[in-house]
Structures are given as C-alpha cells and as structure tokens.
C-alpha cells in the first residue's frame, strides 16, 4: 500500500515535468535553417537564402539574402515572369510563309519568304504542315527566289558568356528566328548481330547533315555509346560510335539553325513536286545572301520580307505561349527561354529587329519597378547558361512575389513549374514521405559548382511561401540538392 501511495505522489509531482517535455516548443524556423547551414551545407561552399510568407505578407527567413550569386537556370524565372506580365503575353509564336508576285500557268512569278518568329517548339510536324499548305497553291514552279527571313534577331547565335565547348550538346542551341527541332538531330540506334554495325535512324530527316556509323552491336570493348560531330570546324558530319547492346538514343546540335531549317524546307518542297528556278540578281531587300554549294541549298537565300500590295500569306504555324513556358520550367529548356527573351525585346521595344539586350532591358525595368536597383545585378542572357549572370535570392523572391500578386501571371507560371517528386527537373527529388513531396513547385538551376532552387511551397499552417536557395561553389550537386530539399522540409514543418 505504501509503495502504491509513493508512486501516486511521484506521479503527481512529476506530471508538470512530463507535460513540459511533451509540449516542448519547436525550435523557430531561423534556428532550424541555421542548423542546416552549420551541419548540412556542402563543405567549402556557401549559400544565400530568402524565404517570404505570401499569406502573411512578411519575411520568414533570410541568410545573405542580398548576396550576389550565379543563378544558373533560375534566371529563367526573371525572363518568364517579365514576359508573362506583358499585355501581349498570350500572343502565340508564329512562323509564316508569304509570296510576293503573281501565279500564272502553274508558275509563281515572284519570291517566297519564310518568316521566322523564333518559335522554339517548331518541329518536323510543323514544317510538314507549312510545306503542305504551300503545296496546295496552284503552282509547281517558283520563278524567283526563296528567302528565309531571320531579321527578328541579330546574327549572334550564342548568348553572352556561353561556353564554346558546350557545343555540340543539345542544351546549347544555335539561336535563330528560324528553328527546326530546336536545331537538334536525334539519333536512335538499334543493335544487330554481335559485332555488326547498329541500325541508325535520324530525325528530322534531312540531307543537310551526313552520318558516319562506327557502332558495334553487343560489343562492350567498343566503348560507351556516343553521338558527336565535327564541331570544331562547324561541320555537320554526325558520327555515332560505341557499343549498342539495346536501343540507344543520342542528340547533337547542328550548325547553323537557320540553314538547317531552310535547307530542309526546300528539300521537302521539292519532294512535293515544287521546284525553284532562281532569277538573276539579288533583291534590294536582301540583307544577307548566303548561297550554299548543294543543289537544294543554292535555291534559297536570306532576306527581309517587306509587305506590299502583291503580298499574299500562304501559310502559318502557331505555338501557344503556355507550351513554351511549360518547356522552360518543366524541362529547363534554354532555347525556349532565349526565344522568350527575344520576343520580349520585340514587344517591349517596338522594334522589328532586336538583340538579347532589348529583352534584358525589359527585365531591368521590372527590377526597378519592384524597388531594386538594376545596376546592382548583372544580366547576360535569358536562360542562365552564362557565367556572367549575377542576381540574389532576394531578387528572385521579389519576382516570385510579383507573379503571385498577378493572378494572370501566377496561374500560367505555377502550373508550368516542376513539382517535387512528380515531374520535370524535380521528378527524382523530394521523395514520397517527405514534407516537400508534391508540395514544392519550383525552378531548378545548376551547372558546375552552382545549384539553385526557387519557387513556391505551402507550409503546414496553410500559408503560401515563396523561397530561393542559391548554393555556390558546391562541386557536389547531390549534396547541394539534399541541402535545398532539407530547407524546404523545414519551411513546411
């Protein structure tokens, strides 16, 4: 009895201590993220972080939030948000075919123009639709010239600060208002008997490039499967080599995009029975005349279309802006971001011919509108490939806050962002069972020693949060990504 009474007394006395332990307060967010910085940040690296509560309208956390960092592909957020905020944001990307002249007795007496609108999603199907529309006109002979009009953009085919040795990778395209299949050829290899060459198929099909097959089927000693070209001399001989023990796919960019487009366009016109008989002399409107050696290529030039009373639109192809935005965000497509930047330059400047700087000027105007000094940052391109870009987490969050305040902008942006553990560049991060799974909608950004993440998430209390985490000098991308995922988990808790 005494023992039971003693236990009862001890229970009553210790109850407050147990209760205190059971409801021990959770450490504040700042302490939890500070602990991550101390213990989980990759050794030798640094980080800058900004977290803002959109629901409460206040900052939740900042660590070197104004520190300048290279954004990698989170730069695409600035480009896209600025473009989506324009009054003309919903205008589609458009590629057109016009002729100027008359059609007489199965002959077009005049010139044809293919006018580039920098559509980054223009593919083989789109090309065939243009060719089919042209073929429906009552002529089979063009007695004149066929021009590619690439006057929308200057002739710089790479962005400022892009790395020369990133060609021939598909992620570094040759920029042009006329793009076919993103200026990229996809090679698919199918294995045969051991030691035999693999069967190769290329898309888009075109005689603009040549193919050398050095593969060996089911032969490990042949080395890894690889696709390249003679890029040091701007050649387009695609070489496929290595072991093919199953179906393999590789990609390579092509030099140059506008010639690849026009050559293939002319080739497919000829396949439809339409031939071109060029007239002597170049038109005064031609700002560039480039004649290639092949029979197909020598039948086109580059010149600017000027509409007059004899001008007739033959065909056009349009790509919705949302399709372009989705690729920018979900797949971090560099070409799509540069196309958006170029179009932004046209819309904001009112000029017909623009450079990347015209688009960047529009981004700087929005930076100023949001209360920041544009001179504090360096903007070099629209996609983040350039090492010359320098912005801050604070600036990224300001753009995310602005997008959130504009329902029209936010709706288009949010549904295009990768979702943690679900799709896009976040498909293999933020696994099921973690707070961030399906909860983080954010843009990634990475190249050597740089890894960034910026976007939106919802905290456990239901508040919408904007955040940016910019890891720098982190050679281990895996460790940097793990750190960012842990930060998101803590913000959500």
Long-range contacts (C-beta under 8 A, 24 or more apart in sequence): 26-493, 29-60, 29-61, 29-490, 29-491, 30-61, 32-490, 32-493, 33-61, 33-63, 33-487, 33-490, 33-491, 34-63, 36-483, 36-486, 36-487, 36-490, 37-63, 40-482, 40-483, 40-486, 41-471, 41-483, 42-471, 42-474, 42-475, 42-476, 42-479, 42-480, 42-483, 44-473, 44-474, 44-475, 45-449, 45-471, 45-472, 45-473, 45-474, 45-475, 45-480, 46-471, 46-472, 46-473, 47-469, 47-470, 47-471, 47-472, 47-483, 48-392, 48-393, 48-469, 48-470, 48-472, 49-393, 49-467, 49-468, 49-469, 49-470, 49-487, 50-392, 50-393, 50-394, 50-396, 50-397, 50-467, 50-468, 51-397, 51-465, 51-466, 51-467, 51-491, 52-397, 52-400, 52-401, 52-465, 52-466, 52-467, 53-459, 53-463, 53-464, 53-465, 54-401, 54-404, 54-456, 54-463, 54-464, 54-465, 54-466, 55-462, 55-463, 55-464, 56-463, 60-465, 60-491, 61-491, 62-393, 62-394, 64-393, 65-392, 65-393, 65-394, 65-397, 66-392, 66-394, 67-392, 67-393, 67-470, 68-376, 68-377, 68-390, 68-391, 68-392, 69-390, 69-391, 69-392, 69-393, 69-450, 69-452, 69-470, 69-472, 70-387, 70-389, 70-390, 70-450, 70-472, 71-384, 71-389, 71-390, 71-391, 71-396, 71-445, 71-450, 71-452, 71-470, 72-384, 72-445, 72-446, 72-447, 72-450, 72-451, 72-452, 73-332, 73-334, 73-383, 73-384, 73-443, 73-444, 73-445, 73-446, 73-452, 74-384, 74-396, 74-443, 74-444, 74-445, 74-452, 74-453, 74-454, 74-468, 74-470, 75-337, 75-379, 75-381, 75-382, 75-383, 75-384, 75-389, 75-391, 75-445, 76-328, 76-329, 76-332, 76-337, 76-382, 76-383, 76-384, 76-443, 76-445, 77-396, 77-399, 77-400, 77-443, 77-454, 78-363, 78-366, 78-367, 78-379, 78-391, 78-395, 78-396, 78-399, 79-328, 79-337, 79-340, 79-341, 79-344, 79-359, 79-363, 79-382, 79-383, 80-325, 80-328, 80-329, 80-337, 80-340, 80-413, 81-366, 81-399, 81-400, 81-402, 81-403, 81-409, 81-413, 82-344, 82-362, 82-363, 82-366, 83-340, 83-341, 83-343, 83-344, 83-347, 84-321, 84-325, 84-403, 84-408, 84-409, 84-412, 84-413, 85-366, 85-402, 85-403, 85-406, 85-409, 86-344, 86-347, 86-348, 86-362, 88-347, 89-321, 89-408, 89-409, 89-412, 90-321, 91-321, 92-318, 92-319, 92-320, 92-321, 93-117, 93-118, 93-119, 93-120, 93-121, 93-122, 93-318, 93-319, 93-321, 93-324, 93-339, 93-343, 94-119, 94-316, 94-317, 94-318, 94-319, 95-119, 95-122, 95-126, 95-130, 95-178, 95-316, 95-317, 96-313, 96-315, 96-316, 96-317, 97-130, 97-133, 97-134, 97-313, 97-314, 97-315, 97-316, 98-305, 98-307, 98-311, 98-312, 98-313, 98-314, 99-311, 99-312, 99-314, 100-305, 100-307, 100-308, 100-310, 100-311, 100-312, 101-144, 101-310, 102-310, 103-137, 103-138, 103-139, 106-138, 106-139, 106-140, 106-141, 107-139, 107-140, 107-141, 107-142, 107-143, 108-137, 108-139, 108-141, 108-142, 108-143, 108-144, 109-143, 109-144, 110-143, 110-144, 110-310, 111-144, 111-145, 111-146, 111-147, 111-283, 112-142, 112-144, 112-145, 112-146, 112-147, 112-314, 113-146, 113-147, 113-148, 113-149, 113-303, 113-305, 114-146, 114-147, 114-148, 114-149, 114-178, 114-261, 114-262, 114-265, 115-149, 115-305, 116-148, 116-149, 116-150, 116-152, 116-176, 116-177, 116-178, 116-179, 116-258, 116-261, 117-152, 117-177, 117-343, 118-152, 118-153, 118-176, 118-177, 118-179, 118-339, 118-342, 118-343, 119-179, 119-317, 119-318, 119-319, 119-339, 120-179, 120-182, 120-319, 120-324, 120-327, 120-333, 120-335, 120-336, 120-338, 120-339, 121-319, 121-323, 121-324, 121-327, 121-336, 122-179, 122-180, 122-181, 122-317, 122-319, 123-180, 123-181, 123-204, 124-180, 124-181, 124-203, 124-204, 124-205, 126-317, 126-319, 127-180, 127-204, 127-261, 127-264, 127-265, 127-268, 128-268, 129-315, 129-317, 130-265, 130-315, 130-316, 130-317, 131-265, 131-268, 131-269, 131-272, 132-272, 133-314, 133-315, 134-269, 134-272, 134-274, 134-314, 134-315, 135-269, 135-272, 135-273, 135-274, 137-314, 139-274, 140-273, 140-274, 140-275, 141-274, 141-275, 141-276, 141-277, 142-274, 142-275, 142-276, 142-277, 143-277, 143-279, 144-276, 144-278, 144-279, 145-276, 145-278, 145-279, 145-282, 145-283, 145-300, 145-301, 145-303, 146-262, 146-266, 146-269, 146-276, 146-299, 146-300, 146-301, 147-283, 147-286, 147-300, 147-301, 147-302, 147-303, 147-304, 147-305, 148-178, 148-258, 148-261, 148-262, 148-265, 148-300, 148-301, 148-302, 148-303, 149-177, 149-302, 149-303, 149-304, 149-305, 150-176, 150-177, 150-178, 150-258, 150-302, 151-177, 151-287, 151-304, 151-305, 151-352, 151-353, 152-177, 152-342, 152-346, 152-352, 152-353, 152-354, 153-177, 153-342, 153-353, 153-354, 153-355, 154-353, 154-354, 154-355, 156-355, 156-356, 157-256, 157-257, 159-338, 159-356, 159-380, 159-381, 159-382, 159-383, 159-385, 159-386, 160-356, 160-380, 160-381, 160-386, 160-388, 161-380, 161-381, 161-385, 161-386, 161-387, 161-388, 161-389, 162-381, 162-385, 162-386, 163-385, 163-387, 166-385, 167-231, 167-253, 167-255, 168-228, 168-229, 168-231, 168-252, 168-253, 169-251, 169-252, 169-253, 170-251, 170-252, 170-253, 171-334, 171-385, 172-253, 172-334, 172-385, 173-253, 173-257, 173-334, 173-335, 173-338, 174-253, 174-254, 174-255, 174-256, 174-257, 175-257, 175-335, 175-338, 175-342, 176-256, 176-257, 176-258, 176-261, 177-258, 177-342, 178-257, 178-258, 178-261, 178-262, 179-257, 179-261, 179-335, 179-339, 180-204, 180-257, 180-260, 180-261, 180-264, 182-333, 182-335, 183-253, 183-254, 183-256, 183-257, 183-260, 183-335, 184-251, 184-252, 184-253, 184-254, 185-209, 185-238, 185-251, 185-252, 185-253, 185-254, 186-249, 186-250, 186-251, 187-211, 187-227, 187-238, 187-240, 187-249, 187-250, 187-251, 187-252, 188-247, 188-248, 188-249, 189-215, 189-225, 189-240, 189-244, 189-247, 189-248, 189-249, 189-250, 190-244, 190-247, 191-217, 191-218, 191-244, 191-245, 191-246, 191-247, 192-217, 193-217, 193-218, 194-218, 194-219, 195-219, 198-240, 198-244, 198-248, 200-240, 202-238, 204-264, 206-260, 206-263, 206-264, 206-267, 207-263, 207-267, 207-294, 207-296, 208-236, 208-254, 208-259, 208-260, 208-263, 208-264, 208-267, 208-297, 209-236, 209-237, 209-238, 209-254, 209-260, 210-236, 210-237, 210-238, 211-237, 211-238, 211-240, 212-237, 212-238, 212-239, 212-240, 213-240, 214-239, 214-240, 214-241, 214-242, 215-240, 215-241, 215-242, 215-243, 215-244, 216-242, 216-243, 216-244, 217-243, 217-244, 217-245, 218-243, 218-244, 218-245, 219-243, 220-245, 225-250, 226-250, 227-251, 227-252, 228-252, 229-254, 231-255, 258-302, 259-290, 259-292, 259-297, 262-297, 262-300, 262-302, 263-292, 263-294, 263-296, 263-297, 263-300, 265-300, 266-296, 266-297, 266-299, 266-300, 267-296, 270-296, 276-300, 321-412, 322-412, 322-416, 325-412, 325-413, 325-416, 326-416, 328-416, 329-413, 329-416, 329-417, 329-418, 329-424, 329-443, 330-416, 330-417, 330-418, 330-423, 330-424, 330-425, 331-424, 331-425, 332-424, 332-425, 332-443, 332-444, 332-445, 334-383, 334-384, 334-385, 335-383, 337-382, 337-383, 337-384, 338-381, 338-382, 338-383, 340-382, 341-381, 341-382, 341-383, 342-382, 344-382, 356-381, 356-382, 366-399, 366-402, 367-395, 370-398, 370-399, 370-402, 371-398, 372-398, 384-445, 385-447, 392-470, 393-454, 393-468, 393-469, 393-470, 394-468, 396-454, 396-468, 396-470, 397-454, 397-466, 397-467, 397-468, 400-454, 400-455, 400-456, 400-466, 400-467, 400-468, 401-466, 404-456, 404-464, 404-466, 414-441, 414-456, 417-441, 417-442, 417-443, 417-455, 417-456, 418-442, 418-443, 418-444, 420-485, 420-488, 429-481, 429-485, 430-485, 430-488, 434-485, 434-489, 435-460, 435-488, 435-489, 435-492, 435-493, 436-485, 436-488, 436-489, 436-492, 439-488, 439-492, 440-488, 442-467, 442-488, 446-477, 446-480, 448-475, 449-473, 449-474, 449-475, 450-474, 451-477, 451-480, 451-481, 451-484, 453-481, 453-484, 453-488, 457-488, 457-491, 457-492, 458-492, 459-491, 459-492, 459-493, 460-492, 460-493, 465-491, 467-491
